Amino acid sequence: MCLVANVARATNLTSKLTFCYARKKAAPCALIQMTDPKIIAFHLPQFHRIPENDQWWGEGFTEWTNVRKAKPIYPGHYQPRVPADGRYYNLLDPEVQDWQANLARTYGLHGFCYYHYWFKGKQLLERPVEQLLERGQPDFPFCLAWANEPWTRAWDGGERHVLMPQSYGGPEDWRKHITHLMRIFRDPRYIRVHDKPMFLIYRTSTIRDLQEMLEVWRTELHQAGFKGIHLVSMAGGHEPEPRIHLFEAFADFEPMWTIFRKLPGNFRRRERWLTKVAKLRWTLFGRANRTQLSHDYKAIWTAIEQRILPPHHYPGAFVDWDNSPRRTADKALVMRNFDKAVFAKGIKTQVNKARRSSAEFLFINAWNEWAEGTYLEPDEARGLFFLEAIRDALDSATD
C-alpha cells in the first residue's frame, strides 16, 4: 500500500491523491483522485429585530436575548455562551455579513445555507438575504433551506402554542413561492449543482401535496429558463421522507438525524437508563449533574463516524448542542462530556467519508445557532478551535 497526498491546498477544491493498492512484485500504484467536499454551514438569520418577534417575545427581541440570559443548570454546565470580543452583532450591519463571510472563507468553508421562512406567502427574517441581493456583497456562495415548520413558543415546530402556522396552499401559492425563489436563484453567488440551484427543505414529509407542488415548481422554472432545481430533503429528527424519488439528494442534519433515527441499540438503551436516573434525581432533589434530556458527545459522534453514507446523501456534522437558553431545565437537550479531540476526529472522518463517496457537499450544524449551542463563530472559551479543526481536516490526506 502506498500513500500519495497533496496537502498544499491552493483552493478549497484541491484534489487529493490517496490510497492505492499495488500488486505483487511492486507493480505501480493506480492513483484514485479525490476531491474535497464543499462545506456549507447552516445560517440562522434571527439576529435582527422584526415586528413579529417584538410582539411575541418583547420589544427588541433577537436571538441574543435568550443567549444573554442563559444560566448554568448544574455544576460544570457551560452557560452562558459569550461571543468572542463581545460581538453581539446585528445581522443587518453590512460589516457583520462581510466579517462572517471572510472568516468562513479563511477556514475553508464553501458557503452558507440560510434558513428561509415562508408561510403561504408570509415571510419572516428575510432581510439578511434581501440585503445580500441588494448589496451584491459579500462575494461568498450561499443557498437556502426552507424551514417549513410552524413557529411555536416551545421552539420545536410542534402543534402547541403556535405563533405562526405553516400552510402550503394550492397551485397559485406554489407559483408565488417559486417565483420569489427564482429571483434569489439568479444571483451569481447562489450555489448550483449541474447549473441547477440547490434548495433544501427541512420537513418534506409534512407537505401532503409535495409531488404536485414540485411539478408546478419545475414547470415554472423551465419556462423561466432554468435547467431545473437540485432539491434536497433534510434528514433530521422528524418523520422520515418516503418519497425519495422526488429528490436529487438528502442532507444528514446532525445531531438530530443520529439521535432520533440512527443511534445503535446499545447506545439508545444506555441513554434511556441515564435519562430515567436524571429525571429521578431532579424529582427527588431538584438537581442533578446533567439535564433530564442529554446525550454523550462522544457517543453521538462515534455513531456518526461509524455509519456508512447511503447513496445520494450529503454527510452532516455538528459542533455541539445546548438549547437550554430556549428551554426550561426539564426540556433542554444538552450534550455532555464535550471533547475537542472528538470533534477534530469526527470532522476529519466526515470529510474523508465525503471524499470516498464523492459527495459534493458536507453540511455542518451550524454557523451561528447560539441559543442551541452549535456555532462555528468564536466564543470566549473555545475561540477559533472549530474553524481550525475544519481547516485541518481539509488539509489532511485521507486515512
Backbone torsions as a table, in degrees:
resi	resn	phi	psi	omega
1	MET	NA	133.0	176.1
2	CYS	-124.3	154.8	-177.8
3	LEU	-126.8	122.9	175.9
4	VAL	-121.5	124.7	-177.5
5	ALA	-135.1	137.4	173.5
6	ASN	-104.5	103.9	-176.5
7	VAL	-101.8	1.9	175.5
8	ALA	-90.9	90.9	-173.5
9	ARG	-84.6	114.3	178.3
10	ALA	-78.8	-32.6	177.5
11	THR	-140.6	176.6	178.4
12	ASN	-67.9	-14.6	-175.7
13	LEU	-105.1	17.2	179.8
14	THR	-56.8	132.1	179.4
15	SER	-75.2	148.7	176.6
16	LYS	-108.1	135.4	171.6
17	LEU	-104.0	117.2	-165.4
18	THR	-127.1	-156.3	-168.7
19	PHE	-50.3	136.9	171.9
20	CYS	-142.9	150.9	-175.8
21	TYR	-106.2	132.7	178.3
22	ALA	-102.0	140.8	176.3
23	ARG	-75.2	177.9	178.5
24	LYS	-62.1	162.6	-178.2
25	LYS	63.0	30.2	171.7
26	ALA	56.3	45.4	175.1
27	ALA	-64.3	151.4	-178.5
28	PRO	-61.0	147.8	178.3
29	CYS	-76.5	141.6	170.7
30	ALA	-94.2	113.8	-174.2
31	LEU	-82.9	136.7	177.6
32	ILE	-105.5	126.2	-177.2
33	GLN	-90.0	128.8	178.8
34	MET	-124.4	149.0	-176.4
35	THR	-121.8	141.4	178.1
36	ASP	-60.4	140.9	171.2
37	PRO	-70.7	152.6	173.5
38	LYS	-83.8	115.1	-176.3
39	ILE	-86.3	124.5	-179.3
40	ILE	-120.5	129.1	-179.6
41	ALA	-102.9	132.1	174.1
42	PHE	-65.1	139.9	-171.5
43	HIS	-128.1	121.2	179.5
44	LEU	-90.8	123.8	-178.6
45	PRO	-89.3	10.3	-173.4
46	GLN	-84.9	46.9	177.2
47	PHE	-120.0	42.1	171.6
48	HIS	-157.3	160.2	-176.2
49	ARG	-77.7	144.4	168.6
50	ILE	-137.4	151.9	-177.1
51	PRO	-57.1	-37.4	-177.8
52	GLU	-63.3	-43.0	178.7
53	ASN	-68.9	-35.1	174.3
54	ASP	-58.7	-41.3	-179.0
55	GLN	-71.4	-42.4	-174.0
56	TRP	-80.4	-36.2	-170.2
57	TRP	-119.5	-10.4	179.9
58	GLY	118.2	154.5	-176.5
59	GLU	-56.1	127.7	174.8
60	GLY	85.3	11.3	-176.6
61	PHE	-66.0	135.3	164.5
62	THR	-141.0	-178.7	178.1
63	GLU	-59.3	-30.0	-179.7
64	TRP	-64.7	-24.0	-178.7
65	THR	-57.9	-49.1	178.8
66	ASN	-70.1	-37.3	-178.3
67	VAL	-62.8	-43.5	-176.8
68	ARG	-66.1	-35.1	-174.1
69	LYS	-89.6	-0.2	-177.7
70	ALA	-64.8	145.8	178.9
71	LYS	-135.5	154.9	176.5
72	PRO	-62.8	141.1	179.5
73	ILE	-95.7	-28.5	-178.0
74	TYR	-148.1	162.8	-179.1
75	PRO	-58.0	130.9	179.8
76	GLY	88.3	-3.9	179.1
77	HIS	-71.4	123.9	-175.3
78	TYR	-80.7	85.8	173.2
79	GLN	-151.2	147.4	-2.5
80	PRO	-77.4	157.6	173.6
81	ARG	-89.4	124.1	-175.5
82	VAL	-116.1	122.4	179.8
83	PRO	-63.9	145.0	179.7
84	ALA	-57.2	139.0	179.6
85	ASP	62.1	21.6	178.3
86	GLY	60.1	36.1	-173.9
87	ARG	-82.8	73.9	173.2
88	TYR	-87.7	80.3	-166.0
89	TYR	-82.4	164.7	168.6
90	ASN	-106.2	119.3	-173.4
91	LEU	-67.6	-12.6	177.1
92	LEU	-85.1	-1.5	174.3
93	ASP	-80.2	116.9	-178.1
94	PRO	-55.2	-33.8	180.0
95	GLU	-64.5	-30.5	178.3
96	VAL	-68.4	-46.1	178.3
97	GLN	-61.8	-39.1	178.0
98	ASP	-65.5	-42.5	179.3
99	TRP	-61.4	-45.1	-180.0
100	GLN	-60.4	-47.0	-178.4
101	ALA	-64.2	-43.9	-179.7
102	ASN	-63.8	-40.3	179.7
103	LEU	-66.2	-45.9	-179.7
104	ALA	-62.4	-44.7	-179.6
105	ARG	-62.5	-41.0	-178.2
106	THR	-58.5	-34.5	-176.1
107	TYR	-102.9	16.7	168.3
108	GLY	97.1	0.8	177.6
109	LEU	-71.2	145.9	-179.1
110	HIS	-88.4	-35.7	-175.9
111	GLY	-173.6	178.9	176.5
112	PHE	-111.8	148.4	171.0
113	CYS	-115.3	102.0	-176.8
114	TYR	-79.4	137.4	173.5
115	TYR	-70.5	136.6	-176.5
116	HIS	-116.5	125.9	-175.6
117	TYR	-115.3	112.5	-176.0
118	TRP	-136.2	120.3	-176.8
119	PHE	-123.2	82.0	-179.9
120	LYS	50.7	48.3	177.3
121	GLY	101.8	-22.6	177.5
122	LYS	-85.3	129.5	178.2
123	GLN	-109.2	152.9	172.3
124	LEU	-134.6	145.3	174.5
125	LEU	57.3	33.4	-177.6
126	GLU	-85.4	-14.1	-170.8
127	ARG	-62.7	-40.0	179.4
128	PRO	-57.5	-43.4	178.5
129	VAL	-70.0	-40.0	177.0
130	GLU	-59.5	-37.6	179.4
131	GLN	-67.5	-37.4	174.9
132	LEU	-57.6	-43.4	-178.8
133	LEU	-67.6	-42.7	-177.8
134	GLU	-66.0	-42.5	-176.9
135	ARG	-78.6	-31.9	-170.8
136	GLY	72.4	13.8	-179.1
137	GLN	-140.4	154.4	-2.9
138	PRO	-75.1	159.2	-179.8
139	ASP	-81.9	77.8	-174.5
140	PHE	-144.2	131.0	-176.0
141	PRO	-61.1	149.8	177.2
142	PHE	-153.5	160.8	171.3
143	CYS	-144.7	-177.1	-177.3
144	LEU	-122.9	148.7	170.9
145	ALA	-125.2	118.4	-179.8
146	TRP	-75.7	108.0	177.5
147	ALA	-84.4	79.5	-169.1
148	ASN	-87.7	48.9	173.3
149	GLU	-106.5	154.6	167.8
150	PRO	-67.3	149.1	173.6
151	TRP	-86.5	131.7	-177.5
152	THR	-131.6	163.7	177.5
153	ARG	-68.8	-19.6	-179.9
154	ALA	-90.5	-2.4	179.2
155	TRP	61.1	25.3	-173.9
156	ASP	-118.1	4.3	179.7
157	GLY	68.3	17.8	-178.6
158	GLY	-83.6	-162.3	-174.8
159	GLU	-107.3	3.3	-179.2
160	ARG	-103.6	143.0	176.8
161	HIS	53.5	52.6	-177.1
162	VAL	-75.2	128.4	176.6
163	LEU	-94.7	-39.4	178.2
164	MET	-138.4	105.5	-178.7
165	PRO	-71.4	153.8	177.3
166	GLN	-102.4	125.4	177.3
167	SER	-137.3	141.7	-173.8
168	TYR	-103.2	-18.2	177.1
169	GLY	67.3	-151.6	-177.0
170	GLY	-126.0	-162.7	-173.5
171	PRO	-53.0	-40.9	-179.5
172	GLU	-66.6	-37.8	176.4
173	ASP	-65.5	-39.5	179.9
174	TRP	-66.0	-39.0	178.1
175	ARG	-65.6	-39.9	179.3
176	LYS	-61.9	-41.2	-178.3
177	HIS	-66.2	-49.8	-176.6
178	ILE	-68.7	-30.7	175.7
179	THR	-63.9	-41.4	176.0
180	HIS	-62.8	-44.0	-178.1
181	LEU	-65.9	-34.7	-177.8
182	MET	-60.4	-34.2	177.1
183	ARG	-61.9	-36.3	178.2
184	ILE	-76.5	-41.4	-179.9
185	PHE	-57.8	-29.7	-176.7
186	ARG	-73.9	-13.7	179.7
187	ASP	-62.9	133.3	-176.3
188	PRO	-62.6	-18.6	179.2
189	ARG	-84.3	-11.7	-175.1
190	TYR	-66.2	135.9	-174.5
191	ILE	-74.6	130.3	-178.7
192	ARG	-126.1	155.4	173.0
193	VAL	-126.0	118.7	-174.9
194	HIS	52.7	42.0	177.8
195	ASP	66.4	18.2	175.9
196	LYS	-110.6	128.9	179.1
197	PRO	-62.2	136.0	179.9
198	MET	-89.3	128.7	-179.0
199	PHE	-135.0	126.1	-179.4
200	LEU	-101.7	148.1	173.8
201	ILE	-126.4	130.3	-171.5
202	TYR	-71.4	-50.8	-176.7
203	ARG	-126.0	77.6	-177.4
204	THR	-65.8	-30.0	-175.2
205	SER	-67.1	-15.9	179.4
206	THR	-85.4	-7.9	-178.5
207	ILE	-91.8	101.2	-173.8
208	ARG	-60.5	-46.9	-176.2
209	ASP	-96.6	41.9	-174.4
210	LEU	-59.8	-47.6	-177.1
211	GLN	-61.6	-43.5	179.0
212	GLU	-64.4	-40.3	178.9
213	MET	-62.5	-44.0	-177.9
214	LEU	-68.6	-32.3	175.4
215	GLU	-63.3	-41.4	176.3
216	VAL	-63.7	-45.5	-179.9
217	TRP	-59.0	-47.5	-175.9
218	ARG	-67.6	-35.0	176.0
219	THR	-64.2	-46.6	180.0
220	GLU	-63.5	-41.0	179.0
221	LEU	-64.0	-42.8	179.6
222	HIS	-62.4	-44.3	-179.9
223	GLN	-65.4	-26.4	179.3
224	ALA	-88.3	1.2	176.1
225	GLY	96.0	5.0	177.0
226	PHE	-80.3	151.4	178.7
227	LYS	-82.6	-2.6	-179.6
228	GLY	138.4	-161.8	178.7
229	ILE	-140.9	135.9	176.1
230	HIS	-91.7	94.7	-172.1
231	LEU	-92.4	129.2	-175.3
232	VAL	-123.5	125.2	174.1
233	SER	-92.5	133.5	-178.9
234	MET	-87.6	122.9	179.8
235	ALA	-91.3	104.5	-176.2
236	GLY	-131.2	-145.0	-176.1
237	GLY	-87.2	-3.4	-179.7
238	HIS	-85.0	-177.6	-178.3
239	GLU	-62.2	138.4	-176.4
240	PRO	-68.3	154.1	-179.9
241	GLU	-91.2	115.9	-179.0
242	PRO	-83.8	-17.6	-173.9
243	ARG	-90.7	62.4	-171.5
244	ILE	-66.1	-22.9	-178.3
245	HIS	-68.2	-12.5	-177.5
246	LEU	-85.4	-6.0	-172.1
247	PHE	-122.3	148.9	174.7
248	GLU	-79.5	-27.3	-176.8
249	ALA	-162.9	168.5	173.2
250	PHE	-124.3	145.1	178.3
251	ALA	-114.9	122.6	179.2
252	ASP	-74.0	114.7	-178.0
253	PHE	-96.0	100.3	-175.3
254	GLU	-96.8	151.9	4.7
255	PRO	-88.3	2.7	-172.5
256	MET	-65.8	-35.3	178.3
257	TRP	-59.2	-39.0	-179.1
258	THR	-80.5	-43.8	-176.8
259	ILE	-61.1	-45.6	-171.7
260	PHE	-96.9	-14.6	-175.8
261	ARG	-128.2	-28.5	-165.3
262	LYS	-124.8	14.4	177.1
263	LEU	-73.9	130.9	175.2
264	PRO	-59.1	154.9	-175.0
265	GLY	-57.4	-40.4	-178.6
266	ASN	-66.7	-36.9	175.9
267	PHE	-64.4	-44.1	-175.8
268	ARG	-64.5	-42.9	179.5
269	ARG	-64.4	-41.8	-179.8
270	ARG	-63.4	-43.0	-179.9
271	GLU	-66.0	-37.5	178.1
272	ARG	-62.5	-41.5	179.8
273	TRP	-65.8	-46.1	179.1
274	LEU	-63.4	-35.0	177.9
275	THR	-65.6	-41.8	178.1
276	LYS	-61.7	-42.2	178.7
277	VAL	-62.7	-44.3	-179.4
278	ALA	-63.0	-43.4	179.2
279	LYS	-61.9	-39.4	179.0
280	LEU	-64.3	-42.9	179.3
281	ARG	-64.3	-40.6	177.6
282	TRP	-65.0	-37.0	-179.5
283	THR	-69.4	-44.4	-175.1
284	LEU	-80.0	-40.4	-171.0
285	PHE	-116.4	-9.8	-178.8
286	GLY	72.7	16.4	179.2
287	ARG	-161.9	160.7	176.5
288	ALA	-162.4	176.7	-178.3
289	ASN	-94.2	18.0	177.8
290	ARG	-165.8	167.7	172.8
291	THR	-76.3	165.5	179.2
292	GLN	-63.7	-36.6	176.3
293	LEU	-104.1	115.5	-175.2
294	SER	-156.8	154.0	174.4
295	HIS	-139.1	149.1	179.1
296	ASP	-76.5	125.6	-175.1
297	TYR	-57.0	-47.8	-177.9
298	LYS	-65.7	-38.7	-179.3
299	ALA	-62.7	-41.2	179.3
300	ILE	-65.8	-45.2	-179.9
301	TRP	-66.2	-35.6	177.3
302	THR	-61.4	-43.1	178.8
303	ALA	-64.1	-39.5	178.9
304	ILE	-64.0	-46.3	-177.1
305	GLU	-64.1	-39.8	-174.1
306	GLN	-77.0	-18.1	-175.3
307	ARG	-77.4	134.9	175.9
308	ILE	-74.9	138.2	-179.6
309	LEU	-77.3	119.5	179.4
310	PRO	-67.8	161.3	175.9
311	PRO	-59.1	144.2	176.5
312	HIS	64.6	23.0	175.3
313	HIS	-109.2	137.9	168.4
314	TYR	-93.2	127.3	-178.4
315	PRO	-66.2	157.4	179.5
316	GLY	-121.5	167.0	176.0
317	ALA	-151.3	162.6	175.8
318	PHE	-142.2	159.1	-176.3
319	VAL	-89.4	-56.0	-177.6
320	ASP	-164.2	-175.3	173.0
321	TRP	-156.5	128.2	176.3
322	ASP	-164.5	95.3	-178.9
323	ASN	-97.4	22.2	179.3
324	SER	-61.3	-27.4	174.7
325	PRO	-60.8	-23.1	-179.1
326	ARG	-100.8	-10.6	-170.8
327	ARG	-129.3	165.0	170.9
328	THR	-79.5	165.5	-174.8
329	ALA	-58.8	-34.1	-177.0
330	ASP	-80.2	-10.8	-178.6
331	LYS	-112.6	-11.6	-174.3
332	ALA	-72.8	138.1	173.6
333	LEU	-103.6	115.2	-174.8
334	VAL	-127.6	127.1	172.5
335	MET	-70.3	137.7	176.8
336	ARG	-112.6	159.7	177.3
337	ASN	62.8	42.0	176.7
338	PHE	-56.6	140.5	-176.9
339	ASP	-144.3	121.0	-179.6
340	LYS	-58.9	-40.7	-178.1
341	ALA	-62.1	-33.0	179.2
342	VAL	-66.0	-44.3	178.4
343	PHE	-63.9	-46.0	-178.3
344	ALA	-57.8	-43.2	178.8
345	LYS	-69.1	-41.5	-177.0
346	GLY	-65.8	-43.9	-178.5
347	ILE	-68.7	-34.2	176.1
348	LYS	-64.9	-41.3	178.3
349	THR	-61.7	-43.4	-178.5
350	GLN	-68.0	-38.5	176.1
351	VAL	-61.7	-45.7	179.8
352	ASN	-66.3	-35.8	177.4
353	LYS	-62.7	-41.9	178.0
354	ALA	-65.0	-41.2	178.6
355	ARG	-59.2	-48.6	-176.9
356	ARG	-66.4	-31.4	-178.1
357	SER	-91.0	-1.8	-175.9
358	SER	57.5	33.3	175.1
359	ALA	-76.3	125.0	-173.5
360	GLU	-71.1	-29.0	-175.2
361	PHE	-127.0	154.1	169.4
362	LEU	-131.9	122.5	-177.3
363	PHE	-100.2	129.4	-179.1
364	ILE	-116.7	136.4	179.9
365	ASN	-105.7	101.1	12.0
366	ALA	-158.6	178.1	176.1
367	TRP	-76.2	-42.1	-169.5
368	ASN	-150.2	38.6	175.7
369	GLU	-84.0	71.9	-174.3
370	TRP	-65.3	-38.6	-178.1
371	ALA	-78.2	-5.6	172.6
372	GLU	-112.5	5.8	172.7
373	GLY	70.6	19.1	-179.7
374	THR	-127.9	98.4	-173.5
375	TYR	-151.0	142.2	176.0
376	LEU	-89.4	-21.4	178.2
377	GLU	-58.8	143.7	-175.6
378	PRO	-68.5	141.0	172.2
379	ASP	-118.6	178.4	-174.9
380	GLU	-65.1	-33.4	-173.4
381	ALA	-89.1	-38.3	-171.3
382	ARG	-111.1	-9.6	174.0
383	GLY	54.4	-132.8	-176.3
384	LEU	-94.1	14.5	-173.1
385	PHE	-52.5	-50.0	-174.1
386	PHE	-63.9	-41.6	178.3
387	LEU	-66.6	-38.7	177.6
388	GLU	-64.8	-37.2	178.8
389	ALA	-65.7	-37.9	176.7
390	ILE	-65.0	-46.4	178.3
391	ARG	-58.5	-43.0	-179.6
392	ASP	-65.9	-37.3	178.7
393	ALA	-64.3	-40.3	178.9
394	LEU	-70.5	-30.9	-179.6
395	ASP	-78.2	-16.2	-173.7
396	SER	-82.8	154.2	171.0
397	ALA	-79.5	159.3	178.4
398	THR	-68.7	132.8	177.2
399	ASP	-89.0	NA	NA
